[in-house]
Amino acid sequence: MLWLSMTLSVLGDRLYGLAAMWVVYAATGSSSLMGLVAAVESLPYIVLGGSATVMARFSRWRRLAWIDAGRAAAAAGVPLLWSPDLPGFVAMLVLVLLLGGLSAVFEPNLGALIPQLVEPDEVAQVSCLFDLTARVAAVIGQGCVGVLLQLVSEIQLFAIDGFTFVVSALALGWLGRRTRLGKHAPDAGRTRSPREVDPWDGGVRKGGAQDGGRPGGARPGDVRDGRRPGDARDGKGRGREGEARDGRAPDGRPRDEWASTDGLQVVRARIVLRAHRRVGVAIAVHGVALFAAAVSTVGLPPLLVSRFGQGAAGYGLALAATAAGGLAGNLLTGHLPHRWPWLTTYCVAWTGAGLSLAGLGVADSMAAVIGLCVLSGLLFPVCAVTLRTHLSRFGPAARLRLLTVDQTAVRAAGTVGMLLLPFAVDAAPAEAFVGAGALLSALALLGWWVGRRAGEGPLVMTDAA
């Protein structure tokens, strides 16, 4: 049921974004206005990423169902409000902004909730499955827009899009009724009360064990004067009541470093990233990768035309090769032996992806281009699944916050790349590929070096570690 919901949500999201851009372009003939639609859709990801409290309020299956219902309403609103004039264009921007805001809340919360449904040793396989689902749905979404626009009108297309969100909302609502946090989920993903949880360490109790004797870790200062987080302090009340009176967390930390929303602890990003610097390095490398990927997005068609005389057929072949590599890489990633530390695997994979990107700039045949596209496709799932699996081992609050920070970083970097790198592609397509690939490889290696020297202790994980 969750797989169905995610597939339809990703498919609907991709259909909506591409269809909105196409409708605007078909009506205005303006590439800049089409690009503005894409930028507006990404804006909420960047803005909402800084609000831990907003994100935490929706960390429930049934609330995600309501978000998908809202996305269905946004899709249904396009046929009612769109017109090829200024008011219609403004209405389209508002609807796209609304969809972007709902999606920005939906995606990290879904990623944070998934580990609650499986045992810790199954997280890697489940991460592979959902990474594959997202990739397949994204590719299908691109193809569906072109096919559906040949068969139905724009109004009917948005109706189909809204239907995908409705089905996803029903699936999530059903899952919310069947699954209760802390009742049917493994302890690794269960939401804990303020007495049980230490938001600094992502949900781990003093003594190196979570509920059920699970190994973890905590800082020596987490128990002060015989008290644990959430214990009463000098008669000021317990848990959230004590916090409300003196403006401090139950363990005495300043209020701006700790919060609670509907029982789910809210952690500040700087607290988690300061304690787990290797995760911060990985997120930074991920952002660089998405920045560099803009070269391929906007530069591959002109590169194929100018160097090899290839048109749409050659471009489609390159995309198919990347997709095939991604499928193969996803199937292999879950079975890779864990011989290296996770950050080493992650940075080495991005280094290889950067070399593949740079190789496109010096490739002398279409066969070489296809081979490099396959290699890139193989490496992308390794990067995505390695990071997602590692983040899944954190407690619920820290996991949600880190996924949100990662999403914000990659969206911001990708948007900047789409705004800046097209100028480099216009000036010199081949050199743009070489420069972007070299930048990614160099910074991935730098990230590996910095991560090795971070000197932090073992990360707080579930018993999968």
C-alpha positions in Angstrom: 0.0 0.0 0.0 2.8 2.4 0.8 4.6 1.5 -2.4 1.4 2.3 -4.3 1.0 5.6 -2.5 4.6 6.7 -3.2 4.5 5.7 -6.8 1.3 7.7 -7.5 2.6 10.7 -5.5 5.8 10.8 -7.4 4.0 10.3 -10.7 1.4 12.9 -9.9 4.1 15.4 -8.8 6.1 14.9 -12.0 3.0 15.1 -14.2 1.9 18.4 -12.5 5.2 20.1 -12.8 5.9 19.2 -16.4 2.3 19.8 -17.5 2.2 23.2 -15.9 5.4 24.2 -17.7 4.2 22.9 -21.0 0.8 24.7 -20.7 2.6 28.0 -20.0 5.0 27.5 -22.8 2.3 26.5 -25.3 0.3 29.6 -24.4 3.1 32.1 -24.3 6.0 30.7 -26.3 8.3 32.0 -23.6 11.1 29.9 -22.3 11.7 32.4 -19.5 8.2 32.1 -18.2 8.4 28.4 -18.3 11.6 28.6 -16.3 9.9 30.9 -13.8 7.2 28.2 -13.2 10.0 25.7 -12.4 11.7 28.2 -10.1 8.5 29.0 -8.2 7.8 25.3 -7.7 11.3 24.9 -6.0 11.0 27.9 -3.8 9.0 26.3 -1.0 11.5 23.5 -0.7 14.1 26.1 0.2 12.0 28.3 2.5 10.2 25.5 4.4 13.4 23.6 5.0 14.3 26.0 7.8 11.1 25.3 9.8 11.6 22.1 11.9 8.3 22.7 13.7 6.2 22.9 10.5 7.8 19.7 9.2 7.2 17.8 12.4 3.5 18.6 12.6 2.9 16.5 9.5 4.9 13.4 10.6 1.9 11.2 10.6 0.5 8.9 7.9 -3.0 10.4 8.0 -1.6 14.0 7.8 0.3 13.0 4.7 -3.0 11.7 3.3 -4.4 15.2 3.8 -1.4 16.7 2.0 -2.0 14.5 -1.0 -5.7 15.6 -0.9 -4.5 19.2 -1.0 -2.3 18.4 -4.0 -5.3 16.8 -5.7 -7.2 20.1 -5.1 -4.3 22.1 -6.6 -4.3 19.9 -9.7 -8.0 20.2 -10.1 -7.8 24.0 -9.7 -5.7 24.5 -12.8 -8.6 23.9 -15.3 -10.8 26.3 -13.3 -8.3 29.2 -13.0 -5.9 28.9 -15.9 -6.2 31.3 -18.9 -3.6 32.5 -21.4 -3.4 36.0 -20.0 -1.8 37.7 -17.0 -4.4 36.8 -14.4 -4.4 33.2 -15.6 -0.6 33.1 -15.4 -0.6 34.5 -11.9 -3.1 31.9 -10.9 -0.9 29.2 -12.3 2.1 30.5 -10.3 0.0 30.5 -7.1 -1.1 26.9 -7.7 2.4 25.8 -8.5 3.6 27.5 -5.4 1.0 25.7 -3.4 1.9 22.3 -4.8 5.6 23.0 -4.2 4.8 23.8 -0.5 2.8 20.7 0.0 5.4 18.5 -1.7 8.2 20.1 0.3 6.4 18.9 3.5 5.4 15.6 2.1 8.6 14.2 0.8 10.9 14.3 3.9 8.1 13.2 6.1 7.5 10.2 3.9 11.2 9.3 3.9 11.3 9.7 7.7 8.2 7.4 8.3 9.2 4.5 6.0 11.8 3.0 8.4 9.1 2.6 11.1 7.5 -0.1 9.0 10.5 -2.4 8.7 13.2 -4.0 10.9 16.5 -2.2 11.0 18.3 -4.8 8.9 15.7 -4.3 6.2 16.2 -0.6 5.8 18.8 -0.8 3.0 16.6 -3.0 0.9 13.5 -0.8 1.4 15.6 2.3 0.6 16.6 0.6 -2.7 13.0 -0.2 -3.5 11.7 3.3 -2.9 14.7 4.9 -4.7 13.9 2.7 -7.7 10.2 3.6 -7.4 11.0 7.3 -7.5 13.3 6.9 -10.5 10.8 4.8 -12.5 7.9 7.1 -11.7 9.9 10.2 -12.7 10.8 8.6 -16.0 7.3 7.4 -16.6 6.0 10.9 -15.7 8.1 12.5 -18.4 6.9 10.1 -21.0 3.3 10.3 -19.9 3.1 14.0 -20.4 4.1 13.8 -24.0 1.7 10.8 -24.7 -1.2 12.2 -22.8 -1.0 15.6 -24.4 -1.5 13.8 -27.8 -4.6 12.0 -26.5 -6.4 14.4 -24.1 -6.7 18.1 -23.5 -4.8 20.0 -20.9 -7.9 20.1 -18.7 -8.2 16.3 -18.8 -4.5 15.9 -18.2 -4.8 17.8 -14.9 -7.8 15.8 -14.0 -5.8 12.6 -14.4 -3.0 14.2 -12.3 -5.5 15.0 -9.6 -6.8 11.4 -9.6 -3.3 10.0 -8.9 -3.1 12.2 -5.8 -6.6 11.1 -4.7 -5.6 7.5 -4.9 -2.4 8.2 -3.0 -4.3 10.0 -0.3 -6.7 7.1 0.1 -3.8 4.7 0.4 -2.1 6.8 3.0 -5.3 7.2 4.9 -5.8 3.4 5.0 -2.2 3.0 6.2 -2.8 5.6 8.9 -5.7 3.6 10.2 -3.8 0.4 10.2 -0.5 1.7 11.6 -0.1 3.7 14.8 3.2 5.1 15.9 4.6 2.9 18.6 2.0 0.2 18.2 2.7 -1.7 15.0 6.0 -0.2 14.0 9.4 -1.5 15.1 11.0 0.3 18.1 13.6 1.8 15.8 11.0 4.2 14.4 8.7 4.6 17.3 8.0 8.2 18.6 9.1 8.5 22.2 7.9 10.8 24.9 10.1 13.7 26.2 11.1 11.5 29.1 12.5 8.8 26.8 14.1 10.9 24.1 17.2 13.1 23.8 16.7 15.3 20.8 20.5 16.1 20.6 21.2 12.5 19.7 18.2 11.7 17.6 16.3 9.8 20.1 18.6 7.7 22.4 18.5 7.2 26.1 21.4 7.4 28.5 23.4 4.3 29.0 23.9 3.5 25.3 20.6 1.7 24.8 17.2 2.5 23.4 14.0 0.8 24.4 14.5 -2.9 24.3 18.2 -2.7 25.0 19.1 -1.4 21.6 22.7 -0.1 21.3 23.1 3.5 20.7 25.0 6.1 22.6 24.6 9.4 24.5 26.8 12.1 25.7 28.0 11.9 29.3 26.2 15.2 30.1 22.8 13.9 29.2 22.0 12.9 32.8 22.5 15.8 35.1 22.2 15.5 38.9 20.5 12.1 38.6 17.9 13.4 36.2 17.1 12.3 32.7 15.6 14.5 30.0 12.0 15.1 30.9 12.3 14.6 34.7 10.9 17.2 37.0 13.1 20.2 37.8 12.7 21.9 41.2 8.9 21.5 41.2 8.5 23.3 37.9 6.5 20.4 36.4 7.3 17.5 34.1 8.0 17.2 30.4 6.2 19.8 28.3 4.5 21.4 31.2 7.8 22.3 32.8 9.1 23.5 29.5 6.1 25.8 29.0 6.7 27.6 32.4 10.4 28.4 32.3 11.0 28.5 28.6 13.5 25.7 28.7 13.7 22.2 27.6 13.0 19.5 30.2 16.7 18.9 30.6 17.5 22.6 31.0 18.7 23.3 27.4 17.6 26.7 25.9 14.1 26.6 24.3 15.5 27.4 20.8 17.5 24.1 20.8 14.5 21.9 21.7 10.9 21.7 20.9 8.0 19.2 20.9 5.2 19.0 18.4 2.4 16.5 19.0 4.7 14.2 20.9 7.4 14.2 18.2 10.6 15.8 19.3 11.8 18.7 17.1 15.6 19.0 16.8 17.4 22.0 15.5 19.5 21.2 12.4 22.7 22.9 13.7 22.6 20.7 16.9 22.5 17.5 14.9 24.9 18.5 12.3 27.4 19.8 14.9 27.3 16.4 16.6 27.4 14.4 13.3 29.7 16.3 11.0 30.1 13.5 8.5 26.4 13.8 7.8 26.9 17.5 7.1 29.7 16.7 4.8 27.6 14.2 2.9 24.7 16.7 2.5 27.1 19.4 1.2 28.5 16.9 -1.4 25.0 16.1 -2.4 24.3 19.8 -3.0 27.4 20.1 -5.1 26.3 17.1 -7.1 22.9 18.6 -7.9 24.5 21.9 -8.8 26.8 20.2 -11.3 23.9 18.0 -12.6 22.3 21.2 -14.1 25.0 21.0 -16.8 23.7 17.7 -18.0 20.1 18.8 -17.8 20.5 21.8 -20.0 23.7 20.9 -21.8 23.4 17.4 -23.1 21.1 18.2 -26.1 23.3 21.0 -27.5 26.4 18.9 -26.9 25.0 16.0 -28.9 23.9 18.3 -31.7 27.1 20.3 -31.9 29.6 17.4 -31.6 27.7 14.3 -33.0 24.9 15.8 -35.1 22.4 13.9 -33.0 18.9 15.2 -32.5 15.9 14.0 -30.4 16.7 10.3 -31.1 20.3 10.6 -29.7 19.1 12.5 -26.7 16.4 9.9 -26.0 19.0 7.1 -26.3 21.3 8.9 -23.8 18.4 9.3 -21.3 17.4 5.6 -21.8 21.0 4.6 -21.1 21.0 6.6 -17.9 17.7 5.1 -16.8 19.0 1.6 -17.6 22.1 2.2 -15.6 20.0 3.5 -12.7 17.8 0.4 -12.7 20.9 -1.9 -12.7 22.6 0.2 -10.0 19.5 0.1 -7.8 19.3 -3.7 -8.1 23.0 -4.0 -7.2 23.2 -1.4 -4.4 21.2 -3.4 -1.8 23.6 -6.3 -2.2 26.9 -4.5 -2.1 29.3 -5.7 0.7 29.8 -3.2 3.4 33.6 -3.2 3.3 34.0 0.6 3.5 32.7 3.2 5.9 29.4 4.7 4.5 31.0 8.1 3.9 33.8 6.6 1.9 31.3 4.7 -0.3 29.3 7.8 -0.8 32.1 10.1 -1.7 33.8 7.6 -4.0 30.6 7.1 -5.9 30.1 10.8 -6.3 33.8 11.1 -7.4 33.1 8.5 -10.1 29.9 10.4 -11.2 31.9 13.6 -11.5 34.5 11.8 -13.7 31.6 10.5 -15.9 30.2 14.0 -16.2 33.6 15.4 -17.2 34.0 12.5 -19.6 31.0 13.6 -21.6 32.8 16.8 -22.4 35.7 14.9 -24.1 33.8 11.9 -25.5 34.6 11.3 -29.2 31.8 9.0 -30.1 28.1 8.3 -29.3 29.2 4.9 -28.0 31.4 6.6 -25.4 28.5 8.9 -24.5 26.2 6.0 -24.0 28.8 4.1 -21.8 29.3 7.2 -19.6 25.5 7.6 -19.2 25.2 4.0 -18.1 28.1 4.5 -15.6 26.5 7.6 -14.2 23.2 5.8 -13.9 24.9 3.0 -12.0 26.4 5.3 -9.5 23.5 7.6 -8.7 21.5 4.9 -6.7 24.7 4.0 -4.8 24.9 7.6 -3.6 21.2 8.0 -2.9 20.7 4.7 -1.1 23.9 5.0 0.9 22.9 8.4 2.4 19.2 7.5 2.9 20.1 4.2 4.6 22.4 6.0 7.0 19.9 8.7 7.8 17.3 6.0 8.4 19.2 4.8 11.4 18.7 8.0 13.4 15.7 8.4 15.7 12.5 9.8 14.2 13.1 13.5 15.1 16.7 13.7 13.9 15.9 11.6 10.8 13.2 14.0 9.7 15.3 17.0 10.3 18.3 15.6 8.4 16.1 14.6 5.5 14.6 18.1 5.4 18.1 19.7 5.5 19.2 17.4 2.7 16.2 18.2 0.6 16.7 22.0 1.1 20.3 21.8 0.2 19.8 19.9 -3.0 16.9 22.0 -4.1 18.7 25.3 -3.4 21.9 24.0 -5.2 20.0 22.7 -8.1 18.1 25.9 -8.6 21.3 27.9 -8.5 22.8 25.6 -11.0 19.8 25.9 -13.3 20.1 29.7 -13.1 23.9 30.0 -13.6 25.2 27.0 -15.6 23.2 27.5 -18.8 25.4 30.5 -19.5 28.5 28.3 -19.4 26.8 25.8 -21.6 25.9 28.4 -24.2 29.5 29.7 -24.2 31.2 26.3 -24.4 29.2 23.1 -23.9 32.1 20.6 -23.8 34.1 22.8 -21.4 31.1 23.2 -19.1 30.8 19.5 -18.7 34.5 19.1 -18.0 34.4 21.9 -15.4 31.3 20.7 -13.6 32.5 17.2 -13.5 35.9 18.2 -12.2 34.3 20.4 -9.5 32.1 17.5 -8.3 34.9 15.0 -8.2 37.3 17.4 -6.4 34.7 18.4 -3.8 33.6 14.8 -3.3 37.2 13.8 -2.5 37.6 16.8 -0.3 34.4 15.7 1.5 35.9 12.3 2.1 39.1 13.8 3.5 37.2 16.2 5.8 35.0 13.4 6.9 37.9 11.2 7.8 39.4 14.0 10.0 36.1 14.9 11.6 37.0 12.7 14.6 33.5 12.2 15.8 32.5 9.0 17.7 30.1 6.4 16.5 26.8 7.8 15.2 23.7 7.2 17.2 21.9 4.4 15.4 19.5 1.6 15.9 20.6 -2.0 16.3 21.3 -2.1 12.6 24.6 -0.4 13.1 
